[in-house]
Each structure stands twice: as C-alpha cells, then as structure tokens.
Amino acid sequence: MPHGQDVEHENAPDEASKYECLHCGDIVESESHPGACDCGGQFQNRAKSLE
Ligand SMILES: [Zn+2]
C-alpha cells in the first residue's frame, strides 16, 4: 500500500494584530480593526511603526 510522506502544511492562522487606543492606551487583540474604544478614542495598529 502506498505510503506517502507526511507533508507539513503551513497553515497560516488568522493573525491577530494588536491595537492600542490612542486615548487611554487600552490594548486590544483583534483580527480586524476594533473600531472605537470604549473611551471614544481611536485604535492604532501597533504593528505599524509610528514615529
Ligand atoms: Zn480608549
């Protein structure tokens, strides 16, 4: 009987990005932009380097 090699599938998981509220500093991990924070501030994707 055929015995194939096991192939490792690199399954890219849904990567969650971290978003930090620019107003209160709250950090949320989400796959998509979480929108507005409870405090009313805007979330900034922490993956992006902001200088
Ligand atoms: Zn906030």
mmCIF file of the protein (N, C-alpha, C, O) and its ligand, coordinates in Angstrom:
data_MODEL
# 
_entry.id   MODEL 
# 
loop_
_entity.id 
_entity.type 
_entity.pdbx_number_of_molecules 
1 polymer     1 
2 non-polymer 1 
# 
_entity_poly.entity_id                      1 
_entity_poly.type                           'polypeptide(L)' 
_entity_poly.nstd_linkage                   no 
_entity_poly.nstd_monomer                   no 
_entity_poly.pdbx_seq_one_letter_code       MPHGQDVEHENAPDEASKYECLHCGDIVESESHPGACDCGGQFQNRAKSLE 
_entity_poly.pdbx_seq_one_letter_code_can   MPHGQDVEHENAPDEASKYECLHCGDIVESESHPGACDCGGQFQNRAKSLE 
_entity_poly.pdbx_strand_id                 A 
# 
loop_
_entity_poly_seq.entity_id 
_entity_poly_seq.num 
_entity_poly_seq.mon_id 
_entity_poly_seq.hetero 
1 1  MET n 
1 2  PRO n 
1 3  HIS n 
1 4  GLY n 
1 5  GLN n 
1 6  ASP n 
1 7  VAL n 
1 8  GLU n 
1 9  HIS n 
1 10 GLU n 
1 11 ASN n 
1 12 ALA n 
1 13 PRO n 
1 14 ASP n 
1 15 GLU n 
1 16 ALA n 
1 17 SER n 
1 18 LYS n 
1 19 TYR n 
1 20 GLU n 
1 21 CYS n 
1 22 LEU n 
1 23 HIS n 
1 24 CYS n 
1 25 GLY n 
1 26 ASP n 
1 27 ILE n 
1 28 VAL n 
1 29 GLU n 
1 30 SER n 
1 31 GLU n 
1 32 SER n 
1 33 HIS n 
1 34 PRO n 
1 35 GLY n 
1 36 ALA n 
1 37 CYS n 
1 38 ASP n 
1 39 CYS n 
1 40 GLY n 
1 41 GLY n 
1 42 GLN n 
1 43 PHE n 
1 44 GLN n 
1 45 ASN n 
1 46 ARG n 
1 47 ALA n 
1 48 LYS n 
1 49 SER n 
1 50 LEU n 
1 51 GLU n 
# 
loop_
_struct_asym.id 
_struct_asym.entity_id 
A 1 
B 2 
# 
loop_
_chem_comp.id 
_chem_comp.type 
_chem_comp.mon_nstd_flag 
ALA 'L-peptide linking' y 
ARG 'L-peptide linking' y 
ASN 'L-peptide linking' y 
ASP 'L-peptide linking' y 
CYS 'L-peptide linking' y 
GLN 'L-peptide linking' y 
GLU 'L-peptide linking' y 
GLY 'peptide linking'   y 
HIS 'L-peptide linking' y 
ILE 'L-peptide linking' y 
LEU 'L-peptide linking' y 
LYS 'L-peptide linking' y 
MET 'L-peptide linking' y 
PHE 'L-peptide linking' y 
PRO 'L-peptide linking' y 
SER 'L-peptide linking' y 
TYR 'L-peptide linking' y 
VAL 'L-peptide linking' y 
ZN  non-polymer         . 
# 
_pdbx_entity_nonpoly.entity_id   2 
_pdbx_entity_nonpoly.name        ? 
_pdbx_entity_nonpoly.comp_id     ZN 
# 
_pdbx_nonpoly_scheme.asym_id         B 
_pdbx_nonpoly_scheme.entity_id       2 
_pdbx_nonpoly_scheme.mon_id          ZN 
_pdbx_nonpoly_scheme.ndb_seq_num     1 
_pdbx_nonpoly_scheme.pdb_seq_num     101 
_pdbx_nonpoly_scheme.auth_seq_num    101 
_pdbx_nonpoly_scheme.pdb_mon_id      ZN 
_pdbx_nonpoly_scheme.auth_mon_id     ZN 
_pdbx_nonpoly_scheme.pdb_strand_id   A 
_pdbx_nonpoly_scheme.pdb_ins_code    . 
# 
loop_
_atom_site.group_PDB 
_atom_site.id 
_atom_site.type_symbol 
_atom_site.label_atom_id 
_atom_site.label_alt_id 
_atom_site.label_comp_id 
_atom_site.label_asym_id 
_atom_site.label_entity_id 
_atom_site.label_seq_id 
_atom_site.pdbx_PDB_ins_code 
_atom_site.Cartn_x 
_atom_site.Cartn_y 
_atom_site.Cartn_z 
_atom_site.occupancy 
_atom_site.B_iso_or_equiv 
_atom_site.pdbx_formal_charge 
_atom_site.auth_seq_id 
_atom_site.auth_comp_id 
_atom_site.auth_asym_id 
_atom_site.auth_atom_id 
_atom_site.pdbx_PDB_model_num 
ATOM   1   N  N  . MET A 1 1  ? 0.847   -1.207 0.000  1.00 0.00 ? 1   MET A N  1 
ATOM   2   C  CA . MET A 1 1  ? 0.000   0.000  0.000  1.00 0.00 ? 1   MET A CA 1 
ATOM   3   C  C  . MET A 1 1  ? 0.875   1.247  0.000  1.00 0.00 ? 1   MET A C  1 
ATOM   4   O  O  . MET A 1 1  ? 1.948   1.275  0.602  1.00 0.00 ? 1   MET A O  1 
ATOM   5   N  N  . PRO A 1 2  ? 0.411   2.235  -0.662 1.00 0.00 ? 2   PRO A N  1 
ATOM   6   C  CA . PRO A 1 2  ? 1.222   3.460  -0.772 1.00 0.00 ? 2   PRO A CA 1 
ATOM   7   C  C  . PRO A 1 2  ? 1.401   4.144  0.574  1.00 0.00 ? 2   PRO A C  1 
ATOM   8   O  O  . PRO A 1 2  ? 0.489   4.242  1.395  1.00 0.00 ? 2   PRO A O  1 
ATOM   9   N  N  . HIS A 1 3  ? 2.587   4.592  0.742  1.00 0.00 ? 3   HIS A N  1 
ATOM   10  C  CA . HIS A 1 3  ? 2.846   5.305  1.995  1.00 0.00 ? 3   HIS A CA 1 
ATOM   11  C  C  . HIS A 1 3  ? 3.539   6.615  1.664  1.00 0.00 ? 3   HIS A C  1 
ATOM   12  O  O  . HIS A 1 3  ? 4.761   6.667  1.532  1.00 0.00 ? 3   HIS A O  1 
ATOM   13  N  N  . GLY A 1 4  ? 2.774   7.637  1.534  1.00 0.00 ? 4   GLY A N  1 
ATOM   14  C  CA . GLY A 1 4  ? 3.342   8.938  1.174  1.00 0.00 ? 4   GLY A CA 1 
ATOM   15  C  C  . GLY A 1 4  ? 3.943   9.614  2.377  1.00 0.00 ? 4   GLY A C  1 
ATOM   16  O  O  . GLY A 1 4  ? 3.610   9.322  3.526  1.00 0.00 ? 4   GLY A O  1 
ATOM   17  N  N  . GLN A 1 5  ? 4.824   10.510 2.081  1.00 0.00 ? 5   GLN A N  1 
ATOM   18  C  CA . GLN A 1 5  ? 5.409   11.258 3.186  1.00 0.00 ? 5   GLN A CA 1 
ATOM   19  C  C  . GLN A 1 5  ? 4.399   12.258 3.722  1.00 0.00 ? 5   GLN A C  1 
ATOM   20  O  O  . GLN A 1 5  ? 3.603   12.857 2.999  1.00 0.00 ? 5   GLN A O  1 
ATOM   21  N  N  . ASP A 1 6  ? 4.483   12.392 4.988  1.00 0.00 ? 6   ASP A N  1 
ATOM   22  C  CA . ASP A 1 6  ? 3.602   13.407 5.565  1.00 0.00 ? 6   ASP A CA 1 
ATOM   23  C  C  . ASP A 1 6  ? 4.100   14.786 5.154  1.00 0.00 ? 6   ASP A C  1 
ATOM   24  O  O  . ASP A 1 6  ? 5.269   15.130 5.326  1.00 0.00 ? 6   ASP A O  1 
ATOM   25  N  N  . VAL A 1 7  ? 3.217   15.526 4.631  1.00 0.00 ? 7   VAL A N  1 
ATOM   26  C  CA . VAL A 1 7  ? 3.583   16.878 4.213  1.00 0.00 ? 7   VAL A CA 1 
ATOM   27  C  C  . VAL A 1 7  ? 3.101   17.865 5.267  1.00 0.00 ? 7   VAL A C  1 
ATOM   28  O  O  . VAL A 1 7  ? 1.943   17.873 5.683  1.00 0.00 ? 7   VAL A O  1 
ATOM   29  N  N  . GLU A 1 8  ? 4.036   18.679 5.665  1.00 0.00 ? 8   GLU A N  1 
ATOM   30  C  CA . GLU A 1 8  ? 3.629   19.663 6.662  1.00 0.00 ? 8   GLU A CA 1 
ATOM   31  C  C  . GLU A 1 8  ? 3.008   20.858 5.978  1.00 0.00 ? 8   GLU A C  1 
ATOM   32  O  O  . GLU A 1 8  ? 3.644   21.592 5.221  1.00 0.00 ? 8   GLU A O  1 
ATOM   33  N  N  . HIS A 1 9  ? 1.781   21.007 6.272  1.00 0.00 ? 9   HIS A N  1 
ATOM   34  C  CA . HIS A 1 9  ? 1.098   22.173 5.700  1.00 0.00 ? 9   HIS A CA 1 
ATOM   35  C  C  . HIS A 1 9  ? 1.308   23.354 6.639  1.00 0.00 ? 9   HIS A C  1 
ATOM   36  O  O  . HIS A 1 9  ? 0.981   23.305 7.825  1.00 0.00 ? 9   HIS A O  1 
ATOM   37  N  N  . GLU A 1 10 ? 1.846   24.380 6.084  1.00 0.00 ? 10  GLU A N  1 
ATOM   38  C  CA . GLU A 1 10 ? 1.975   25.567 6.912  1.00 0.00 ? 10  GLU A CA 1 
ATOM   39  C  C  . GLU A 1 10 ? 0.703   26.358 6.798  1.00 0.00 ? 10  GLU A C  1 
ATOM   40  O  O  . GLU A 1 10 ? 0.497   27.169 5.895  1.00 0.00 ? 10  GLU A O  1 
ATOM   41  N  N  . ASN A 1 11 ? -0.105  26.086 7.727  1.00 0.00 ? 11  ASN A N  1 
ATOM   42  C  CA . ASN A 1 11 ? -1.408  26.741 7.711  1.00 0.00 ? 11  ASN A CA 1 
ATOM   43  C  C  . ASN A 1 11 ? -1.273  28.095 8.380  1.00 0.00 ? 11  ASN A C  1 
ATOM   44  O  O  . ASN A 1 11 ? -1.048  28.192 9.586  1.00 0.00 ? 11  ASN A O  1 
ATOM   45  N  N  . ALA A 1 12 ? -1.410  29.099 7.608  1.00 0.00 ? 12  ALA A N  1 
ATOM   46  C  CA . ALA A 1 12 ? -1.304  30.436 8.176  1.00 0.00 ? 12  ALA A CA 1 
ATOM   47  C  C  . ALA A 1 12 ? -2.553  30.734 8.998  1.00 0.00 ? 12  ALA A C  1 
ATOM   48  O  O  . ALA A 1 12 ? -3.652  30.847 8.456  1.00 0.00 ? 12  ALA A O  1 
ATOM   49  N  N  . PRO A 1 13 ? -2.380  30.853 10.253 1.00 0.00 ? 13  PRO A N  1 
ATOM   50  C  CA . PRO A 1 13 ? -3.534  31.161 11.089 1.00 0.00 ? 13  PRO A CA 1 
ATOM   51  C  C  . PRO A 1 13 ? -3.966  32.607 10.906 1.00 0.00 ? 13  PRO A C  1 
ATOM   52  O  O  . PRO A 1 13 ? -3.205  33.469 10.464 1.00 0.00 ? 13  PRO A O  1 
ATOM   53  N  N  . ASP A 1 14 ? -5.179  32.824 11.253 1.00 0.00 ? 14  ASP A N  1 
ATOM   54  C  CA . ASP A 1 14 ? -5.628  34.217 11.207 1.00 0.00 ? 14  ASP A CA 1 
ATOM   55  C  C  . ASP A 1 14 ? -4.826  34.992 12.233 1.00 0.00 ? 14  ASP A C  1 
ATOM   56  O  O  . ASP A 1 14 ? -4.935  34.777 13.440 1.00 0.00 ? 14  ASP A O  1 
ATOM   57  N  N  . GLU A 1 15 ? -4.042  35.871 11.730 1.00 0.00 ? 15  GLU A N  1 
ATOM   58  C  CA . GLU A 1 15 ? -3.191  36.595 12.657 1.00 0.00 ? 15  GLU A CA 1 
ATOM   59  C  C  . GLU A 1 15 ? -3.911  37.773 13.266 1.00 0.00 ? 15  GLU A C  1 
ATOM   60  O  O  . GLU A 1 15 ? -4.479  38.625 12.583 1.00 0.00 ? 15  GLU A O  1 
ATOM   61  N  N  . ALA A 1 16 ? -3.862  37.783 14.555 1.00 0.00 ? 16  ALA A N  1 
ATOM   62  C  CA . ALA A 1 16 ? -4.483  38.903 15.243 1.00 0.00 ? 16  ALA A CA 1 
ATOM   63  C  C  . ALA A 1 16 ? -3.446  40.001 15.428 1.00 0.00 ? 16  ALA A C  1 
ATOM   64  O  O  . ALA A 1 16 ? -2.298  39.745 15.790 1.00 0.00 ? 16  ALA A O  1 
ATOM   65  N  N  . SER A 1 17 ? -3.861  41.172 15.181 1.00 0.00 ? 17  SER A N  1 
ATOM   66  C  CA . SER A 1 17 ? -2.978  42.308 15.391 1.00 0.00 ? 17  SER A CA 1 
ATOM   67  C  C  . SER A 1 17 ? -3.362  42.997 16.692 1.00 0.00 ? 17  SER A C  1 
ATOM   68  O  O  . SER A 1 17 ? -4.496  42.908 17.164 1.00 0.00 ? 17  SER A O  1 
ATOM   69  N  N  . LYS A 1 18 ? -2.401  43.667 17.236 1.00 0.00 ? 18  LYS A N  1 
ATOM   70  C  CA . LYS A 1 18 ? -2.688  44.395 18.465 1.00 0.00 ? 18  LYS A CA 1 
ATOM   71  C  C  . LYS A 1 18 ? -2.971  45.846 18.138 1.00 0.00 ? 18  LYS A C  1 
ATOM   72  O  O  . LYS A 1 18 ? -2.258  46.506 17.383 1.00 0.00 ? 18  LYS A O  1 
ATOM   73  N  N  . TYR A 1 19 ? -4.007  46.286 18.722 1.00 0.00 ? 19  TYR A N  1 
ATOM   74  C  CA . TYR A 1 19 ? -4.391  47.683 18.523 1.00 0.00 ? 19  TYR A CA 1 
ATOM   75  C  C  . TYR A 1 19 ? -4.337  48.387 19.862 1.00 0.00 ? 19  TYR A C  1 
ATOM   76  O  O  . TYR A 1 19 ? -4.783  47.868 20.885 1.00 0.00 ? 19  TYR A O  1 
ATOM   77  N  N  . GLU A 1 20 ? -3.790  49.560 19.826 1.00 0.00 ? 20  GLU A N  1 
ATOM   78  C  CA . GLU A 1 20 ? -3.686  50.329 21.055 1.00 0.00 ? 20  GLU A CA 1 
ATOM   79  C  C  . GLU A 1 20 ? -4.511  51.594 20.923 1.00 0.00 ? 20  GLU A C  1 
ATOM   80  O  O  . GLU A 1 20 ? -4.436  52.321 19.933 1.00 0.00 ? 20  GLU A O  1 
ATOM   81  N  N  . CYS A 1 21 ? -5.286  51.822 21.941 1.00 0.00 ? 21  CYS A N  1 
ATOM   82  C  CA . CYS A 1 21 ? -6.097  53.034 21.935 1.00 0.00 ? 21  CYS A CA 1 
ATOM   83  C  C  . CYS A 1 21 ? -5.187  54.245 22.110 1.00 0.00 ? 21  CYS A C  1 
ATOM   84  O  O  . CYS A 1 21 ? -4.360  54.304 23.020 1.00 0.00 ? 21  CYS A O  1 
ATOM   85  N  N  . LEU A 1 22 ? -5.362  55.182 21.231 1.00 0.00 ? 22  LEU A N  1 
ATOM   86  C  CA . LEU A 1 22 ? -4.508  56.369 21.296 1.00 0.00 ? 22  LEU A CA 1 
ATOM   87  C  C  . LEU A 1 22 ? -4.883  57.263 22.467 1.00 0.00 ? 22  LEU A C  1 
ATOM   88  O  O  . LEU A 1 22 ? -4.122  58.143 22.868 1.00 0.00 ? 22  LEU A O  1 
ATOM   89  N  N  . HIS A 1 23 ? -6.052  57.022 22.998 1.00 0.00 ? 23  HIS A N  1 
ATOM   90  C  CA . HIS A 1 23 ? -6.529  57.915 24.052 1.00 0.00 ? 23  HIS A CA 1 
ATOM   91  C  C  . HIS A 1 23 ? -6.222  57.380 25.448 1.00 0.00 ? 23  HIS A C  1 
ATOM   92  O  O  . HIS A 1 23 ? -5.631  58.077 26.272 1.00 0.00 ? 23  HIS A O  1 
ATOM   93  N  N  . CYS A 1 24 ? -6.629  56.137 25.706 1.00 0.00 ? 24  CYS A N  1 
ATOM   94  C  CA . CYS A 1 24 ? -6.443  55.614 27.063 1.00 0.00 ? 24  CYS A CA 1 
ATOM   95  C  C  . CYS A 1 24 ? -5.355  54.557 27.139 1.00 0.00 ? 24  CYS A C  1 
ATOM   96  O  O  . CYS A 1 24 ? -4.985  54.121 28.229 1.00 0.00 ? 24  CYS A O  1 
ATOM   97  N  N  . GLY A 1 25 ? -4.830  54.134 25.966 1.00 0.00 ? 25  GLY A N  1 
ATOM   98  C  CA . GLY A 1 25 ? -3.735  53.175 25.975 1.00 0.00 ? 25  GLY A CA 1 
ATOM   99  C  C  . GLY A 1 25 ? -4.197  51.738 26.111 1.00 0.00 ? 25  GLY A C  1 
ATOM   100 O  O  . GLY A 1 25 ? -3.381  50.832 26.284 1.00 0.00 ? 25  GLY A O  1 
ATOM   101 N  N  . ASP A 1 26 ? -5.488  51.527 26.034 1.00 0.00 ? 26  ASP A N  1 
ATOM   102 C  CA . ASP A 1 26 ? -6.017  50.169 26.116 1.00 0.00 ? 26  ASP A CA 1 
ATOM   103 C  C  . ASP A 1 26 ? -5.552  49.370 24.907 1.00 0.00 ? 26  ASP A C  1 
ATOM   104 O  O  . ASP A 1 26 ? -5.530  49.881 23.787 1.00 0.00 ? 26  ASP A O  1 
ATOM   105 N  N  . ILE A 1 27 ? -5.183  48.125 25.135 1.00 0.00 ? 27  ILE A N  1 
ATOM   106 C  CA . ILE A 1 27 ? -4.689  47.288 24.037 1.00 0.00 ? 27  ILE A CA 1 
ATOM   107 C  C  . ILE A 1 27 ? -5.674  46.158 23.780 1.00 0.00 ? 27  ILE A C  1 
ATOM   108 O  O  . ILE A 1 27 ? -6.096  45.440 24.686 1.00 0.00 ? 27  ILE A O  1 
ATOM   109 N  N  . VAL A 1 28 ? -6.019  46.034 22.515 1.00 0.00 ? 28  VAL A N  1 
ATOM   110 C  CA . VAL A 1 28 ? -6.969  45.010 22.114 1.00 0.00 ? 28  VAL A CA 1 
ATOM   111 C  C  . VAL A 1 28 ? -6.338  44.173 21.015 1.00 0.00 ? 28  VAL A C  1 
ATOM   112 O  O  . VAL A 1 28 ? -5.703  44.701 20.103 1.00 0.00 ? 28  VAL A O  1 
ATOM   113 N  N  . GLU A 1 29 ? -6.520  42.865 21.112 1.00 0.00 ? 29  GLU A N  1 
ATOM   114 C  CA . GLU A 1 29 ? -6.021  41.995 20.061 1.00 0.00 ? 29  GLU A CA 1 
ATOM   115 C  C  . GLU A 1 29 ? -7.184  41.596 19.181 1.00 0.00 ? 29  GLU A C  1 
ATOM   116 O  O  . GLU A 1 29 ? -8.165  41.015 19.645 1.00 0.00 ? 29  GLU A O  1 
ATOM   117 N  N  . SER A 1 30 ? -7.064  41.911 17.921 1.00 0.00 ? 30  SER A N  1 
ATOM   118 C  CA . SER A 1 30 ? -8.179  41.652 17.021 1.00 0.00 ? 30  SER A CA 1 
ATOM   119 C  C  . SER A 1 30 ? -7.663  41.367 15.622 1.00 0.00 ? 30  SER A C  1 
ATOM   120 O  O  . SER A 1 30 ? -6.614  41.865 15.215 1.00 0.00 ? 30  SER A O  1 
ATOM   121 N  N  . GLU A 1 31 ? -8.424  40.555 14.893 1.00 0.00 ? 31  GLU A N  1 
ATOM   122 C  CA . GLU A 1 31 ? -8.024  40.248 13.510 1.00 0.00 ? 31  GLU A CA 1 
ATOM   123 C  C  . GLU A 1 31 ? -8.375  41.394 12.583 1.00 0.00 ? 31  GLU A C  1 
ATOM   124 O  O  . GLU A 1 31 ? -7.798  41.552 11.507 1.00 0.00 ? 31  GLU A O  1 
ATOM   125 N  N  . SER A 1 32 ? -9.318  42.174 13.021 1.00 0.00 ? 32  SER A N  1 
ATOM   126 C  CA . SER A 1 32 ? -9.701  43.330 12.215 1.00 0.00 ? 32  SER A CA 1 
ATOM   127 C  C  . SER A 1 32 ? -9.741  44.551 13.114 1.00 0.00 ? 32  SER A C  1 
ATOM   128 O  O  . SER A 1 32 ? -9.706  44.451 14.341 1.00 0.00 ? 32  SER A O  1 
ATOM   129 N  N  . HIS A 1 33 ? -9.815  45.679 12.485 1.00 0.00 ? 33  HIS A N  1 
ATOM   130 C  CA . HIS A 1 33 ? -9.785  46.898 13.279 1.00 0.00 ? 33  HIS A CA 1 
ATOM   131 C  C  . HIS A 1 33 ? -10.980 46.940 14.228 1.00 0.00 ? 33  HIS A C  1 
ATOM   132 O  O  . HIS A 1 33 ? -12.129 46.834 13.800 1.00 0.00 ? 33  HIS A O  1 
ATOM   133 N  N  . PRO A 1 34 ? -10.697 47.094 15.513 1.00 0.00 ? 34  PRO A N  1 
ATOM   134 C  CA . PRO A 1 34 ? -11.756 47.048 16.518 1.00 0.00 ? 34  PRO A CA 1 
ATOM   135 C  C  . PRO A 1 34 ? -12.664 48.263 16.504 1.00 0.00 ? 34  PRO A C  1 
ATOM   136 O  O  . PRO A 1 34 ? -13.686 48.291 17.191 1.00 0.00 ? 34  PRO A O  1 
ATOM   137 N  N  . GLY A 1 35 ? -12.297 49.258 15.730 1.00 0.00 ? 35  GLY A N  1 
ATOM   138 C  CA . GLY A 1 35 ? -13.129 50.457 15.691 1.00 0.00 ? 35  GLY A CA 1 
ATOM   139 C  C  . GLY A 1 35 ? -12.778 51.396 16.816 1.00 0.00 ? 35  GLY A C  1 
ATOM   140 O  O  . GLY A 1 35 ? -11.603 51.646 17.087 1.00 0.00 ? 35  GLY A O  1 
ATOM   141 N  N  . ALA A 1 36 ? -13.774 51.906 17.458 1.00 0.00 ? 36  ALA A N  1 
ATOM   142 C  CA . ALA A 1 36 ? -13.522 52.879 18.511 1.00 0.00 ? 36  ALA A CA 1 
ATOM   143 C  C  . ALA A 1 36 ? -13.479 52.206 19.869 1.00 0.00 ? 36  ALA A C  1 
ATOM   144 O  O  . ALA A 1 36 ? -14.181 51.227 20.124 1.00 0.00 ? 36  ALA A O  1 
ATOM   145 N  N  . CYS A 1 37 ? -12.652 52.745 20.721 1.00 0.00 ? 37  CYS A N  1 
ATOM   146 C  CA . CYS A 1 37 ? -12.529 52.235 22.080 1.00 0.00 ? 37  CYS A CA 1 
ATOM   147 C  C  . CYS A 1 37 ? -13.735 52.653 22.913 1.00 0.00 ? 37  CYS A C  1 
ATOM   148 O  O  . CYS A 1 37 ? -14.508 53.531 22.528 1.00 0.00 ? 37  CYS A O  1 
ATOM   149 N  N  . ASP A 1 38 ? -13.872 52.007 24.052 1.00 0.00 ? 38  ASP A N  1 
ATOM   150 C  CA . ASP A 1 38 ? -14.963 52.360 24.953 1.00 0.00 ? 38  ASP A CA 1 
ATOM   151 C  C  . ASP A 1 38 ? -14.871 53.806 25.392 1.00 0.00 ? 38  ASP A C  1 
ATOM   152 O  O  . ASP A 1 38 ? -15.874 54.457 25.685 1.00 0.00 ? 38  ASP A O  1 
ATOM   153 N  N  . CYS A 1 39 ? -13.624 54.295 25.431 1.00 0.00 ? 39  CYS A N  1 
ATOM   154 C  CA . CYS A 1 39 ? -13.421 55.664 25.885 1.00 0.00 ? 39  CYS A CA 1 
ATOM   155 C  C  . CYS A 1 39 ? -13.691 56.662 24.766 1.00 0.00 ? 39  CYS A C  1 
ATOM   156 O  O  . CYS A 1 39 ? -13.700 57.875 24.980 1.00 0.00 ? 39  CYS A O  1 
ATOM   157 N  N  . GLY A 1 40 ? -13.912 56.121 23.561 1.00 0.00 ? 40  GLY A N  1 
ATOM   158 C  CA . GLY A 1 40 ? -14.188 57.006 22.436 1.00 0.00 ? 40  GLY A CA 1 
ATOM   159 C  C  . GLY A 1 40 ? -12.963 57.291 21.604 1.00 0.00 ? 40  GLY A C  1 
ATOM   160 O  O  . GLY A 1 40 ? -13.050 57.960 20.574 1.00 0.00 ? 40  GLY A O  1 
ATOM   161 N  N  . GLY A 1 41 ? -11.813 56.786 22.041 1.00 0.00 ? 41  GLY A N  1 
ATOM   162 C  CA . GLY A 1 41 ? -10.579 57.009 21.298 1.00 0.00 ? 41  GLY A CA 1 
ATOM   163 C  C  . GLY A 1 41 ? -10.473 56.073 20.111 1.00 0.00 ? 41  GLY A C  1 
ATOM   164 O  O  . GLY A 1 41 ? -11.244 55.124 19.973 1.00 0.00 ? 41  GLY A O  1 
ATOM   165 N  N  . GLN A 1 42 ? -9.510  56.357 19.266 1.00 0.00 ? 42  GLN A N  1 
ATOM   166 C  CA . GLN A 1 42 ? -9.280  55.531 18.093 1.00 0.00 ? 42  GLN A CA 1 
ATOM   167 C  C  . GLN A 1 42 ? -8.169  54.523 18.363 1.00 0.00 ? 42  GLN A C  1 
ATOM   168 O  O  . GLN A 1 42 ? -7.191  54.822 19.048 1.00 0.00 ? 42  GLN A O  1 
ATOM   169 N  N  . PHE A 1 43 ? -8.340  53.326 17.814 1.00 0.00 ? 43  PHE A N  1 
ATOM   170 C  CA . PHE A 1 43 ? -7.302  52.313 17.962 1.00 0.00 ? 43  PHE A CA 1 
ATOM   171 C  C  . PHE A 1 43 ? -6.272  52.452 16.860 1.00 0.00 ? 43  PHE A C  1 
ATOM   172 O  O  . PHE A 1 43 ? -6.593  52.712 15.701 1.00 0.00 ? 43  PHE A O  1 
ATOM   173 N  N  . GLN A 1 44 ? -5.040  52.273 17.255 1.00 0.00 ? 44  GLN A N  1 
ATOM   174 C  CA . GLN A 1 44 ? -3.935  52.301 16.302 1.00 0.00 ? 44  GLN A CA 1 
ATOM   175 C  C  . GLN A 1 44 ? -3.295  50.935 16.257 1.00 0.00 ? 44  GLN A C  1 
ATOM   176 O  O  . GLN A 1 44 ? -2.987  50.358 17.300 1.00 0.00 ? 44  GLN A O  1 
ATOM   177 N  N  . ASN A 1 45 ? -3.091  50.409 15.062 1.00 0.00 ? 45  ASN A N  1 
ATOM   178 C  CA . ASN A 1 45 ? -2.435  49.118 14.915 1.00 0.00 ? 45  ASN A CA 1 
ATOM   179 C  C  . ASN A 1 45 ? -0.990  49.234 15.395 1.00 0.00 ? 45  ASN A C  1 
ATOM   180 O  O  . ASN A 1 45 ? -0.202  50.019 14.867 1.00 0.00 ? 45  ASN A O  1 
ATOM   181 N  N  . ARG A 1 46 ? -0.666  48.435 16.407 1.00 0.00 ? 46  ARG A N  1 
ATOM   182 C  CA . ARG A 1 46 ? 0.673   48.545 16.977 1.00 0.00 ? 46  ARG A CA 1 
ATOM   183 C  C  . ARG A 1 46 ? 1.716   47.934 16.065 1.00 0.00 ? 46  ARG A C  1 
ATOM   184 O  O  . ARG A 1 46 ? 2.909   48.189 16.229 1.00 0.00 ? 46  ARG A O  1 
ATOM   185 N  N  . ALA A 1 47 ? 1.281   47.126 15.100 1.00 0.00 ? 47  ALA A N  1 
ATOM   186 C  CA . ALA A 1 47 ? 2.234   46.503 14.189 1.00 0.00 ? 47  ALA A CA 1 
ATOM   187 C  C  . ALA A 1 47 ? 2.912   47.550 13.329 1.00 0.00 ? 47  ALA A C  1 
ATOM   188 O  O  . ALA A 1 47 ? 4.054   47.386 12.900 1.00 0.00 ? 47  ALA A O  1 
ATOM   189 N  N  . LYS A 1 48 ? 2.206   48.597 13.094 1.00 0.00 ? 48  LYS A N  1 
ATOM   190 C  CA . LYS A 1 48 ? 2.792   49.668 12.303 1.00 0.00 ? 48  LYS A CA 1 
ATOM   191 C  C  . LYS A 1 48 ? 3.701   50.504 13.184 1.00 0.00 ? 48  LYS A C  1 
ATOM   192 O  O  . LYS A 1 48 ? 3.333   50.910 14.287 1.00 0.00 ? 48  LYS A O  1 
ATOM   193 N  N  . SER A 1 49 ? 4.865   50.745 12.683 1.00 0.00 ? 49  SER A N  1 
ATOM   194 C  CA . SER A 1 49 ? 5.772   51.595 13.436 1.00 0.00 ? 49  SER A CA 1 
ATOM   195 C  C  . SER A 1 49 ? 5.389   53.039 13.183 1.00 0.00 ? 49  SER A C  1 
ATOM   196 O  O  . SER A 1 49 ? 5.341   53.513 12.048 1.00 0.00 ? 49  SER A O  1 
ATOM   197 N  N  . LEU A 1 50 ? 5.132   53.688 14.237 1.00 0.00 ? 50  LEU A N  1 
ATOM   198 C  CA . LEU A 1 50 ? 4.776   55.089 14.087 1.00 0.00 ? 50  LEU A CA 1 
ATOM   199 C  C  . LEU A 1 50 ? 5.817   55.961 14.748 1.00 0.00 ? 50  LEU A C  1 
ATOM   200 O  O  . LEU A 1 50 ? 6.104   55.828 15.938 1.00 0.00 ? 50  LEU A O  1 
ATOM   201 N  N  . GLU A 1 51 ? 6.345   56.804 14.001 1.00 0.00 ? 51  GLU A N  1 
ATOM   202 C  CA . GLU A 1 51 ? 7.362   57.704 14.544 1.00 0.00 ? 51  GLU A CA 1 
ATOM   203 C  C  . GLU A 1 51 ? 6.869   59.117 14.480 1.00 0.00 ? 51  GLU A C  1 
ATOM   204 O  O  . GLU A 1 51 ? 7.577   60.037 14.889 1.00 0.00 ? 51  GLU A O  1 
HETATM 205 ZN ZN . ZN  B 2 .  ? -9.533  54.029 24.933 1.00 0.00 2 101 ZN  A ZN 1 
# 
